[in-house]
Amino acid sequence: MRIFMKTTGSIWSPSEPSNSCGSSVLILISFLLFVSPSLAQAQFTYTTNTGGTSITITGGPTGALNIPGSINGLFVTSIGAGAFVGPYFSPDVLLTSVTIPDTVTNIGDYAFYNCPNLTEVILSNGLIAIGVDAFSEDDALSSIRIPGSVSNIGDGAFENCTSLTNVSLSETLTNIGSGAFESCSNLTSIIIPCSVVAIGTNAFEYCTGLTNATISYGLANIGPYAFYGCRGLTNIIIPGSVSNVGEGAFGLSSLINLTISNGVSVIGDVAFGWSAVLTSVSFPPSVRSIGLQAFCLCKSLTNVTFSYGLTNIGLSAFAGCPITSLCLPASLLSCGEGAFAGCSFGSLSINGGFSGDYTFDNCTNLTNVTIGAGVTNLAFSMFAYCNSLTNVFFQGNAPAASGDPEDGTLVFYSPQICYYLPGTTGWSNTYQEVPAVLWNPLIQTGNGNFGVQNNQFGFDITGTPAIPIVVEASTNLANPVWTALTNVTLTNGLFHFSEPLQAGSPARYYRIGSP
């Protein structure tokens, strides 16, 4: 070390007497201090790695920290676990900025944990992995760029960095660890590059300021609670490369628009639960399973569309959603208890071969149900407390009744009526006191009431007395759009339908359906 001293003014000497009158001699001494490289390196603590070829930094100075690329001729290749852990553990460590050289390939667990004054971090190319909680609790850090050399961001790496507003992820990153950016409440936007194959559990949970999340094609799994509680997130597109949307992945969000691309196969438990403003969701044919409470209490969800291919809907999956219409595909094999409890639809079509206890419990607006020929089993409690249900139309043989009839409800409450088609079997006291009535409306074409009379086209409809029917019409059988014309009951087994001739219509076709 070299020290150069410059003095100005008079210098008091011990051999000289002091001023007895109390006057003093001004002494100004200034130092110009030059520290050699060997001393600068000595300010860092470090260990030599096995083989003596490289160094791991284990500690160092405060303030603006510029980590050297080498010490004593050996490359600095890693920052050790807890090397610069913040003042909660070491009150003298008050970093304001960190620059990491290209030689460093690994930042260890908790390396810069809880450094409250750290505002800037420069991660240089060469870095491969960022360890667990490496920069967690760094309240002042506002921006981070992950270089292209990094393949893995460790669990909790930037957790609770509450000032973090800008995150740039590289196109070579493959994994975002669990809780990596959890509770970064001021983060507003994130782009997940196509190189990322997995987003870990809680990765962006409670990033309450997040308004935009772009997920690129290439991602395979969205971990449990990955975006849970992101209340600012309004739009999300899940690409077809994603096979699994994890438990609670987007729960408690403010999603308005949700697109699930064909290729997604599993929607996890509570995946979108409590998303208060979501109004519509459509499931592509690739979706096989929807987990328990997946969309539970989505208070604005009115429109749900299922595709053939779906086999399982979990317990309470759509409970409490104000869904206004519902058609369940024939591929459906199981539907959990209370899956659609408390929904608002007035009519329901079931085509799958499932049976579920209390599946439609307390759907108080439900008045009409159509049960397809593929349904082979119904639970006694399936429509419990559906007090408005009056008409149930079966398109096939009577499904078996399962469960305990003493469980508090039957399949249907009286005065429901089960209507069955001609040629089907099993309708003798199948559902105990609920009556089964043959539904057999028929358009009469051979009597004098069929055809045009007084500029009206009409015909008679006959069938079992008091059965409900709907007369519908279409102008094109190749691509039919059926329009309901009238909804009536066959009083005394007869109804005459007529309507004015449709001028300009080359053809008009009629059919009779159930309400």
RODO-2510 file (C-alpha; in nm, 4 decimals, decimal comma):
residues 515
     n   res          X          Y          Z
     1     m     0,0000     0,0000     0,0000
     2     r     0,1238     0,3449    -0,0895
     3     i     0,0189     0,6521     0,1154
     4     f     0,0837     1,0033    -0,0031
     5     m     0,0407     1,2816     0,2516
     6     k    -0,0001     1,6474     0,1797
     7     t     0,0005     1,9014     0,4649
     8     t    -0,0925     2,2643     0,4773
     9     g    -0,0524     2,5230     0,7531
    10     s     0,1721     2,4988     1,0609
    11     i     0,2381     2,1723     1,2358
    12     w     0,2514     2,1738     1,6111
    13     s     0,5519     1,9948     1,7646
    14     p     0,5562     1,8492     2,1164
    15     s     0,8820     2,0389     2,1813
    16     e     0,7084     2,3637     2,1228
    17     p     0,5092     2,5242     2,4027
    18     s     0,1408     2,5578     2,3624
    19     n    -0,0200     2,8983     2,3239
    20     s    -0,0915     3,0110     2,6788
    21     c    -0,3481     3,2616     2,5574
    22     g    -0,5708     2,9803     2,4287
    23     s    -0,5106     3,0480     2,0606
    24     s    -0,4804     2,7474     1,8392
    25     v    -0,2847     2,6507     1,5328
    26     l    -0,4967     2,5332     1,2379
    27     i    -0,3755     2,2040     1,1014
    28     l    -0,5142     2,0830     0,7680
    29     i    -0,4149     1,7376     0,6612
    30     s    -0,5527     1,5738     0,3527
    31     f    -0,4912     1,2176     0,2379
    32     l    -0,4813     1,0743    -0,1085
    33     l    -0,5240     0,7022    -0,0614
    34     f    -0,4480     0,4578    -0,3398
    35     v    -0,5355     0,0931    -0,2763
    36     s    -0,3550    -0,1736    -0,4718
    37     p    -0,5530    -0,4545    -0,6468
    38     s    -0,4369    -0,7062    -0,3912
    39     l    -0,5972    -0,4994    -0,1117
    40     a    -0,9237    -0,4602    -0,3100
    41     q    -0,9411    -0,8354    -0,3480
    42     a    -0,8677    -0,8791     0,0184
    43     q    -1,1921    -0,6929     0,0979
    44     f    -1,3856    -1,0002    -0,0227
    45     t    -1,4029    -1,3250     0,1691
    46     y    -1,4015    -1,6334    -0,0458
    47     t    -1,3353    -2,0048    -0,0643
    48     t    -1,1338    -2,1881    -0,3239
    49     n    -1,3310    -2,4562    -0,4998
    50     t    -1,2252    -2,8199    -0,5195
    51     g    -0,9170    -2,8501    -0,7368
    52     g    -0,8133    -2,4919    -0,6667
    53     t    -0,9275    -2,3677    -1,0047
    54     s    -1,1962    -2,1135    -0,9109
    55     i    -1,3391    -1,9087    -0,6275
    56     t    -1,6742    -1,8709    -0,4511
    57     i    -1,7378    -1,5290    -0,2997
    58     t    -1,8706    -1,5597     0,0564
    59     g    -1,8778    -1,1939     0,1601
    60     g    -1,7564    -0,8467     0,0847
    61     p    -1,7887    -0,4716     0,1252
    62     t    -2,0975    -0,2512     0,1444
    63     g    -2,2298     0,0217    -0,0846
    64     a    -2,1962    -0,0095    -0,4617
    65     l    -2,0548    -0,3574    -0,5070
    66     n    -1,8584    -0,4530    -0,8190
    67     i    -1,7612    -0,8160    -0,7861
    68     p    -1,4264    -0,8868    -0,9563
    69     g    -1,3940    -1,1512    -1,2261
    70     s    -1,0856    -1,2971    -1,0618
    71     i    -0,8952    -1,2910    -0,7345
    72     n    -0,5305    -1,3912    -0,7089
    73     g    -0,5422    -1,5296    -1,0595
    74     l    -0,8460    -1,7517    -0,9977
    75     f    -1,1819    -1,6878    -1,1673
    76     v    -1,4777    -1,5950    -0,9481
    77     t    -1,7407    -1,8465    -1,0626
    78     s    -2,0092    -1,8306    -0,7946
    79     i    -2,1632    -1,6234    -0,5185
    80     g    -2,2008    -1,8403    -0,2116
    81     a    -2,5149    -1,9100    -0,0121
    82     g    -2,5974    -1,6143     0,2133
    83     a    -2,2881    -1,4242     0,0974
    84     f    -2,4441    -1,0806     0,1264
    85     v    -2,7507    -1,1569     0,3284
    86     g    -2,9033    -0,8349     0,4540
    87     p    -2,9208    -0,6437     0,7805
    88     y    -3,1608    -0,8756     0,9568
    89     f    -2,8605    -1,1031     0,9959
    90     s    -2,5658    -0,8694     0,9353
    91     p    -2,6326    -0,5031     1,0185
    92     d    -2,3115    -0,3907     0,8465
    93     v    -2,4163    -0,5166     0,5031
    94     l    -2,6043    -0,2305     0,3322
    95     l    -2,5621    -0,2829    -0,0393
    96     t    -2,6967    -0,0263    -0,2852
    97     s    -2,6011    -0,1894    -0,6156
    98     v    -2,4393    -0,5080    -0,7416
    99     t    -2,2573    -0,5832    -1,0674
   100     i    -2,1817    -0,9489    -1,1293
   101     p    -1,9091    -1,0413    -1,3812
   102     d    -1,9426    -1,2796    -1,6737
   103     t    -1,7296    -1,5401    -1,4949
   104     v    -2,0030    -1,6086    -1,2362
   105     t    -2,2279    -1,9002    -1,3346
   106     n    -2,4212    -1,9457    -1,0112
   107     i    -2,5751    -1,7201    -0,7484
   108     g    -2,6314    -1,9225    -0,4328
   109     d    -2,9349    -1,9507    -0,2096
   110     y    -3,0092    -1,6350    -0,0054
   111     a    -2,7016    -1,4667    -0,1576
   112     f    -2,8567    -1,1176    -0,1477
   113     y    -3,1536    -1,1888     0,0758
   114     n    -3,3124    -0,8908     0,2548
   115     c    -3,0894    -0,6107     0,1278
   116     p    -3,3310    -0,3182     0,1755
   117     n    -3,1136    -0,0541     0,0023
   118     l    -3,0297    -0,2613    -0,3035
   119     t    -3,1755    -0,0709    -0,5997
   120     e    -2,9773    -0,2080    -0,8940
   121     v    -2,8551    -0,5545    -0,9905
   122     i    -2,6673    -0,6226    -1,3121
   123     l    -2,6566    -0,9898    -1,4008
   124     s    -2,3966    -1,0462    -1,6689
   125     n    -2,3910    -1,3076    -1,9419
   126     g    -2,2449    -1,6340    -1,8207
   127     l    -2,4860    -1,6757    -1,5306
   128     i    -2,6749    -2,0068    -1,5452
   129     a    -2,8712    -2,0400    -1,2216
   130     i    -3,0205    -1,8037    -0,9631
   131     g    -3,0604    -1,9769    -0,6288
   132     v    -3,3450    -2,0051    -0,3804
   133     d    -3,4443    -1,6663    -0,2305
   134     a    -3,1329    -1,5144    -0,3874
   135     f    -3,2829    -1,1622    -0,3996
   136     s    -3,5906    -1,2179    -0,1882
   137     e    -3,7147    -0,9297     0,0325
   138     d    -3,5060    -0,6712    -0,1549
   139     d    -3,7652    -0,3959    -0,1147
   140     a    -3,5890    -0,1276    -0,3196
   141     l    -3,5079    -0,3335    -0,6300
   142     s    -3,7157    -0,1934    -0,9162
   143     s    -3,5921    -0,3711    -1,2285
   144     i    -3,4225    -0,6949    -1,3260
   145     r    -3,3059    -0,8361    -1,6576
   146     i    -3,2447    -1,2096    -1,6683
   147     p    -2,9623    -1,2708    -1,9185
   148     g    -2,9849    -1,5295    -2,1933
   149     s    -2,7427    -1,7646    -2,0208
   150     v    -2,9821    -1,8270    -1,7290
   151     s    -3,1834    -2,1495    -1,7535
   152     n    -3,3328    -2,1608    -1,4056
   153     i    -3,4720    -1,9061    -1,1608
   154     g    -3,4770    -2,0632    -0,8165
   155     d    -3,7676    -2,0844    -0,5755
   156     g    -3,8489    -1,7481    -0,4188
   157     a    -3,5609    -1,5817    -0,6031
   158     f    -3,7335    -1,2399    -0,6150
   159     e    -4,0154    -1,3031    -0,3710
   160     n    -4,1616    -0,9965    -0,2026
   161     c    -3,9528    -0,7475    -0,4007
   162     t    -4,2331    -0,4976    -0,3595
   163     s    -4,0746    -0,2201    -0,5725
   164     l    -4,0079    -0,4486    -0,8691
   165     t    -4,1937    -0,3036    -1,1693
   166     n    -4,0015    -0,4412    -1,4654
   167     v    -3,8875    -0,7994    -1,5265
   168     s    -3,7288    -0,9094    -1,8525
   169     l    -3,7002    -1,2861    -1,9021
   170     s    -3,4605    -1,4312    -2,1580
   171     e    -3,5599    -1,6505    -2,4512
   172     t    -3,3477    -1,9372    -2,3164
   173     l    -3,5009    -1,9565    -1,9694
   174     t    -3,6635    -2,2980    -1,9115
   175     n    -3,7907    -2,2913    -1,5541
   176     i    -3,9418    -2,0326    -1,3210
   177     g    -3,9203    -2,1682    -0,9681
   178     s    -4,1900    -2,1823    -0,7036
   179     g    -4,2641    -1,8400    -0,5589
   180     a    -3,9981    -1,6826    -0,7810
   181     f    -4,1872    -1,3514    -0,8062
   182     e    -4,4489    -1,4072    -0,5385
   183     s    -4,5955    -1,0890    -0,3838
   184     c    -4,4125    -0,8548    -0,6205
   185     s    -4,7094    -0,6238    -0,5810
   186     n    -4,5919    -0,3505    -0,8218
   187     l    -4,5074    -0,5803    -1,1118
   188     t    -4,7522    -0,4817    -1,3890
   189     s    -4,6553    -0,6967    -1,6872
   190     i    -4,4784    -1,0241    -1,7585
   191     i    -4,3986    -1,2071    -2,0814
   192     i    -4,3269    -1,5782    -2,0408
   193     p    -4,1009    -1,6698    -2,3346
   194     c    -4,1569    -1,9835    -2,5418
   195     s    -3,8449    -2,1472    -2,3933
   196     v    -4,0105    -2,1767    -2,0498
   197     v    -4,1622    -2,5228    -1,9985
   198     a    -4,2766    -2,4890    -1,6377
   199     i    -4,4020    -2,2129    -1,4091
   200     g    -4,3621    -2,3210    -1,0488
   201     t    -4,6056    -2,3191    -0,7598
   202     n    -4,6965    -1,9650    -0,6420
   203     a    -4,4543    -1,8190    -0,8988
   204     f    -4,6550    -1,4954    -0,9405
   205     e    -4,9030    -1,5388    -0,6572
   206     y    -5,0403    -1,2137    -0,5155
   207     c    -4,8742    -0,9972    -0,7785
   208     t    -5,1720    -0,7720    -0,7248
   209     g    -5,0571    -0,5044    -0,9719
   210     l    -5,0145    -0,7511    -1,2586
   211     t    -5,2453    -0,6468    -1,5430
   212     n    -5,0855    -0,8300    -1,8339
   213     a    -4,9419    -1,1822    -1,8502
   214     t    -4,8432    -1,3252    -2,1883
   215     i    -4,7861    -1,7006    -2,1933
   216     s    -4,6061    -1,8196    -2,5049
   217     y    -4,6594    -2,1517    -2,6811
   218     g    -4,4085    -2,3984    -2,5431
   219     l    -4,5115    -2,3902    -2,1794
   220     a    -4,6193    -2,7359    -2,0598
   221     n    -4,7325    -2,6819    -1,7012
   222     i    -4,8702    -2,3938    -1,4997
   223     g    -4,8030    -2,4780    -1,1375
   224     p    -5,0482    -2,4617    -0,8477
   225     y    -5,1425    -2,1061    -0,7477
   226     a    -4,9003    -1,9674    -1,0075
   227     f    -5,1099    -1,6515    -1,0613
   228     y    -5,3435    -1,6834    -0,7650
   229     g    -5,4670    -1,3533    -0,6243
   230     c    -5,3529    -1,1481    -0,9260
   231     r    -5,6556    -0,9231    -0,8958
   232     g    -5,5467    -0,6900    -1,1755
   233     l    -5,5197    -0,9684    -1,4335
   234     t    -5,8135    -0,9335    -1,6755
   235     n    -5,7149    -1,1323    -1,9860
   236     i    -5,5355    -1,4628    -2,0238
   237     i    -5,4730    -1,6980    -2,3162
   238     i    -5,3599    -2,0471    -2,2205
   239     p    -5,1752    -2,1928    -2,5198
   240     g    -5,2318    -2,5456    -2,6466
   241     s    -4,8843    -2,6541    -2,5350
   242     v    -5,0045    -2,6443    -2,1739
   243     s    -5,1165    -2,9894    -2,0620
   244     n    -5,2028    -2,8995    -1,7055
   245     v    -5,3384    -2,5846    -1,5431
   246     g    -5,2465    -2,6337    -1,1797
   247     e    -5,4555    -2,6079    -0,8671
   248     g    -5,5574    -2,2487    -0,7960
   249     a    -5,3465    -2,1261    -1,0886
   250     f    -5,5652    -1,8221    -1,1676
   251     g    -5,7961    -1,8245    -0,8677
   252     l    -5,9150    -1,5065    -0,7027
   253     s    -5,8404    -1,3035    -1,0153
   254     s    -6,0308    -1,0375    -1,2099
   255     l    -6,0314    -1,2264    -1,5393
   256     i    -6,2800    -1,0934    -1,7920
   257     n    -6,1597    -1,2884    -2,0939
   258     l    -6,0288    -1,6451    -2,0718
   259     t    -5,9161    -1,8488    -2,3729
   260     i    -5,8317    -2,2162    -2,3222
   261     s    -5,6642    -2,3431    -2,6378
   262     n    -5,7095    -2,6909    -2,7831
   263     g    -5,4350    -2,9061    -2,6348
   264     v    -5,4993    -2,8259    -2,2685
   265     s    -5,6169    -3,1483    -2,1010
   266     v    -5,6466    -3,0857    -1,7257
   267     i    -5,7970    -2,7898    -1,5407
   268     g    -5,6845    -2,8243    -1,1786
   269     d    -5,8750    -2,7820    -0,8550
   270     v    -5,9789    -2,4214    -0,7872
   271     a    -5,7891    -2,3226    -1,1036
   272     f    -6,0171    -2,0236    -1,1695
   273     g    -6,2234    -2,0252    -0,8520
   274     w    -6,3591    -1,6974    -0,7172
   275     s    -6,2832    -1,5088    -1,0406
   276     a    -6,5578    -1,2589    -0,9757
   277     v    -6,5951    -1,0938    -1,3173
   278     l    -6,5413    -1,3862    -1,5558
   279     t    -6,8546    -1,4156    -1,7705
   280     s    -6,7844    -1,6894    -2,0253
   281     v    -6,5639    -1,9938    -2,0769
   282     s    -6,5437    -2,2482    -2,3590
   283     f    -6,3662    -2,5811    -2,3190
   284     p    -6,1990    -2,7304    -2,6286
   285     p    -6,2215    -3,1053    -2,7110
   286     s    -5,8781    -3,1677    -2,5568
   287     v    -5,9993    -3,0937    -2,2035
   288     r    -6,0569    -3,4244    -2,0254
   289     s    -6,0876    -3,3207    -1,6620
   290     i    -6,2082    -3,0156    -1,4709
   291     g    -6,1064    -3,0275    -1,1056
   292     l    -6,3019    -2,9703    -0,7876
   293     q    -6,4140    -2,6101    -0,7338
   294     a    -6,2356    -2,5194    -1,0577
   295     f    -6,4777    -2,2305    -1,1239
   296     c    -6,6538    -2,2258    -0,7895
   297     l    -6,8269    -1,8982    -0,6998
   298     c    -6,7401    -1,7199    -1,0244
   299     k    -7,0286    -1,4845    -0,9554
   300     s    -7,0546    -1,3475    -1,3118
   301     l    -7,0081    -1,6719    -1,5059
   302     t    -7,3251    -1,7131    -1,7130
   303     n    -7,2063    -1,8982    -2,0232
   304     v    -7,0209    -2,2325    -2,0255
   305     t    -6,9625    -2,4485    -2,3335
   306     f    -6,8346    -2,8064    -2,3083
   307     s    -6,6976    -3,0176    -2,5933
   308     y    -6,7139    -3,3906    -2,6568
   309     g    -6,4036    -3,5389    -2,4961
   310     l    -6,4662    -3,4182    -2,1430
   311     t    -6,4856    -3,7163    -1,9043
   312     n    -6,4775    -3,5705    -1,5530
   313     i    -6,6132    -3,2660    -1,3709
   314     g    -6,5060    -3,2410    -1,0081
   315     l    -6,6906    -3,1713    -0,6871
   316     s    -6,8470    -2,8210    -0,6738
   317     a    -6,6640    -2,7328    -0,9962
   318     f    -6,9210    -2,4672    -1,0977
   319     a    -7,1132    -2,4323    -0,7729
   320     g    -7,2643    -2,0898    -0,7219
   321     c    -7,2107    -1,9752    -1,0814
   322     p    -7,5141    -1,8057    -1,2459
   323     i    -7,4907    -2,0258    -1,5580
   324     t    -7,8029    -1,9684    -1,7679
   325     s    -7,7940    -2,2757    -1,9976
   326     l    -7,6132    -2,6063    -1,9853
   327     c    -7,5466    -2,9007    -2,2164
   328     l    -7,3266    -3,1830    -2,0886
   329     p    -7,1488    -3,3942    -2,3541
   330     a    -7,2040    -3,7661    -2,4058
   331     s    -6,8361    -3,8320    -2,3248
   332     l    -6,8892    -3,7299    -1,9619
   333     l    -6,8380    -4,0256    -1,7262
   334     s    -6,8431    -3,8663    -1,3820
   335     c    -6,9669    -3,5459    -1,2247
   336     g    -6,8820    -3,4643    -0,8653
   337     e    -7,1192    -3,3869    -0,5846
   338     g    -7,2595    -3,0350    -0,6120
   339     a    -7,0795    -2,9713    -0,9412
   340     f    -7,3507    -2,7285    -1,0562
   341     a    -7,5176    -2,6578    -0,7239
   342     g    -7,7023    -2,3284    -0,7110
   343     c    -7,6653    -2,2482    -1,0825
   344     s    -7,9269    -2,0397    -1,2646
   345     f    -8,0089    -2,2361    -1,5801
   346     g    -8,3758    -2,3006    -1,6546
   347     s    -8,3166    -2,5968    -1,8839
   348     l    -8,0559    -2,8698    -1,8918
   349     s    -7,9418    -3,1342    -2,1394
   350     i    -7,7478    -3,4368    -2,0112
   351     n    -7,5887    -3,6692    -2,2642
   352     g    -7,3165    -3,8480    -2,0670
   353     g    -7,3336    -4,1740    -1,8759
   354     f    -7,2663    -4,0284    -1,5320
   355     s    -7,4445    -4,0145    -1,1992
   356     g    -7,3644    -3,7588    -0,9342
   357     d    -7,5033    -3,7038    -0,5855
   358     y    -7,6498    -3,3551    -0,5500
   359     t    -7,4952    -3,2581    -0,8854
   360     f    -7,7682    -2,9997    -0,9489
   361     d    -7,8575    -2,9344    -0,5888
   362     n    -8,0626    -2,6207    -0,5274
   363     c    -8,0865    -2,5118    -0,8924
   364     t    -8,4094    -2,3319    -0,8155
   365     n    -8,4663    -2,1978    -1,1709
   366     l    -8,4456    -2,5409    -1,3338
   367     t    -8,7789    -2,6339    -1,4979
   368     n    -8,6903    -2,8749    -1,7820
   369     v    -8,4318    -3,1498    -1,8153
   370     t    -8,3537    -3,3618    -2,1214
   371     i    -8,1641    -3,6847    -2,0514
   372     g    -7,9955    -3,8472    -2,3504
   373     a    -8,0063    -4,2133    -2,4480
   374     g    -7,6478    -4,2622    -2,3300
   375     v    -7,7286    -4,1892    -1,9652
   376     t    -7,7426    -4,5226    -1,7846
   377     n    -7,7550    -4,4230    -1,4195
   378     l    -7,9013    -4,1449    -1,2063
   379     a    -7,8479    -4,0727    -0,8386
   380     f    -8,1551    -4,0377    -0,6170
   381     s    -8,0297    -3,7009    -0,4906
   382     m    -7,9171    -3,5667    -0,8265
   383     f    -8,1796    -3,2899    -0,8463
   384     a    -8,2272    -3,2246    -0,4767
   385     y    -8,4127    -2,9045    -0,3921
   386     c    -8,4786    -2,8144    -0,7574
   387     n    -8,8233    -2,6996    -0,6574
   388     s    -8,9219    -2,5598    -0,9986
   389     l    -8,8416    -2,8760    -1,1937
   390     t    -9,1596    -3,0037    -1,3606
   391     n    -9,0612    -3,1843    -1,6822
   392     v    -8,7919    -3,4467    -1,7367
   393     f    -8,7598    -3,5864    -2,0885
   394     f    -8,5817    -3,9181    -2,1471
   395     q    -8,4521    -4,0075    -2,4934
   396     g    -8,3607    -4,3679    -2,4132
   397     n    -8,4403    -4,6545    -2,1804
   398     a    -8,4924    -4,5799    -1,8129
   399     p    -8,1559    -4,5252    -1,6400
   400     a    -8,0928    -4,7213    -1,3236
   401     a    -8,1432    -4,5349    -0,9973
   402     s    -7,8473    -4,5435    -0,7577
   403     g    -7,7929    -4,4273    -0,4038
   404     d    -8,0130    -4,4350    -0,0974
   405     p    -8,3731    -4,3213    -0,1583
   406     e    -8,3967    -4,2436     0,2140
   407     d    -8,1144    -3,9906     0,1840
   408     g    -8,3599    -3,7037     0,2017
   409     t    -8,4674    -3,6707    -0,1619
   410     l    -8,5607    -3,8827    -0,4595
   411     v    -8,4295    -3,8354    -0,8109
   412     f    -8,6986    -3,5756    -0,8654
   413     y    -8,9406    -3,4004    -0,6400
   414     s    -9,3117    -3,4445    -0,6974
   415     p    -9,4952    -3,3135    -0,8996
   416     q    -9,2225    -3,3799    -1,1585
   417     i    -9,3207    -3,5992    -1,4506
   418     c    -9,0860    -3,8240    -1,6427
   419     y    -9,1642    -3,8396    -2,0159
   420     y    -9,0376    -4,1324    -2,2195
   421     l    -9,0391    -4,2120    -2,5921
   422     p    -9,2229    -4,4948    -2,7704
   423     g    -9,0136    -4,8120    -2,7963
   424     t    -8,8052    -4,7485    -2,4845
   425     t    -8,8171    -4,9775    -2,1822
   426     g    -8,7907    -4,9885    -1,8049
   427     w    -9,0596    -4,7367    -1,7148
   428     s    -9,2504    -4,9329    -1,4536
   429     n    -9,2214    -4,7537    -1,1171
   430     t    -8,8543    -4,6735    -1,1849
   431     y    -8,8470    -4,3642    -0,9688
   432     q    -9,1069    -4,4643    -0,7099
   433     e    -9,3900    -4,2113    -0,6856
   434     v    -9,2683    -3,9929    -0,9762
   435     p    -9,5022    -4,0689    -1,2678
   436     a    -9,3702    -4,1764    -1,6089
   437     v    -9,5763    -4,0660    -1,9104
   438     l    -9,5422    -4,1678    -2,2751
   439     w    -9,4366    -3,8678    -2,4864
   440     n    -9,5642    -3,9397    -2,8367
   441     p    -9,6750    -3,6270    -3,0269
   442     l    -9,7487    -3,6878    -3,3935
   443     i    -9,8287    -3,4487    -3,6808
   444     q   -10,1407    -3,5654    -3,8670
   445     t   -10,1011    -3,5298    -4,2420
   446     g   -10,3989    -3,7345    -4,3641
   447     n   -10,6940    -3,5346    -4,2370
   448     g   -10,8672    -3,2224    -4,3657
   449     n   -10,6835    -2,9891    -4,1288
   450     f   -10,3460    -3,0392    -4,2956
   451     g   -10,2419    -2,7773    -4,5526
   452     v   -10,3403    -2,4241    -4,6540
   453     q   -10,6703    -2,2827    -4,5416
   454     n   -10,7663    -1,9138    -4,5404
   455     n   -10,4087    -1,8121    -4,6228
   456     q   -10,2847    -2,0118    -4,3215
   457     f   -10,0782    -2,3280    -4,3181
   458     g   -10,1688    -2,5688    -4,0389
   459     f   -10,1925    -2,9242    -3,9083
   460     d   -10,3218    -3,1247    -3,6133
   461     i   -10,0930    -3,2699    -3,3451
   462     t   -10,2094    -3,5686    -3,1427
   463     g   -10,0600    -3,7606    -2,8533
   464     t   -10,0899    -3,8505    -2,4867
   465     p   -10,3194    -3,5974    -2,3148
   466     a   -10,1461    -3,3103    -2,1300
   467     i    -9,7928    -3,3704    -2,2641
   468     p    -9,5948    -3,0479    -2,3271
   469     i    -9,4603    -2,9783    -2,6776
   470     v    -9,2797    -2,7099    -2,8779
   471     v    -9,3504    -2,6528    -3,2487
   472     e    -9,0389    -2,5378    -3,4340
   473     a    -8,9681    -2,4318    -3,7921
   474     s    -8,6671    -2,4016    -4,0241
   475     t    -8,6145    -2,2959    -4,3869
   476     n    -8,3076    -2,5112    -4,4574
   477     l    -8,2633    -2,8772    -4,3652
   478     a    -7,9021    -2,8855    -4,4878
   479     n    -7,7975    -2,6272    -4,2268
   480     p    -8,1036    -2,5982    -4,0059
   481     v    -8,1680    -2,3197    -3,7615
   482     w    -8,4819    -2,4117    -3,5706
   483     t    -8,7045    -2,1374    -3,4382
   484     a    -8,9628    -2,2058    -3,1693
   485     l    -9,3099    -2,1001    -3,2840
   486     t    -9,5293    -2,2078    -2,9953
   487     n    -9,5019    -2,3893    -2,6645
   488     v    -9,8241    -2,5682    -2,5655
   489     t    -9,9811    -2,8645    -2,3855
   490     l   -10,1872    -3,1247    -2,5724
   491     t   -10,5145    -3,0639    -2,3938
   492     n   -10,7291    -3,3774    -2,4389
   493     g   -10,4490    -3,5117    -2,6583
   494     l   -10,5075    -3,2708    -2,9488
   495     f   -10,3721    -2,9355    -3,0697
   496     h   -10,4215    -2,7578    -3,4019
   497     f   -10,1249    -2,5477    -3,5148
   498     s   -10,1442    -2,2821    -3,7859
   499     e    -9,9477    -1,9777    -3,9009
   500     p    -9,9732    -1,7308    -4,1913
   501     l    -9,8134    -1,8341    -4,5200
   502     q    -9,4536    -1,7159    -4,5321
   503     a    -9,4239    -1,4966    -4,8410
   504     g    -9,0930    -1,5304    -5,0246
   505     s    -8,9955    -1,8491    -4,8425
   506     p    -8,9204    -2,1309    -5,0934
   507     a    -8,9634    -2,3966    -4,8255
   508     r    -9,0545    -2,4305    -4,4596
   509     y    -9,0016    -2,7346    -4,2417
   510     y    -9,1654    -2,8174    -3,9093
   511     r    -9,0807    -3,0410    -3,6184
   512     i    -9,2037    -3,1085    -3,2651
   513     g    -8,9687    -3,1019    -2,9705
   514     s    -8,9769    -3,1026    -2,5949
   515     p    -8,9677    -2,7723    -2,4049
***
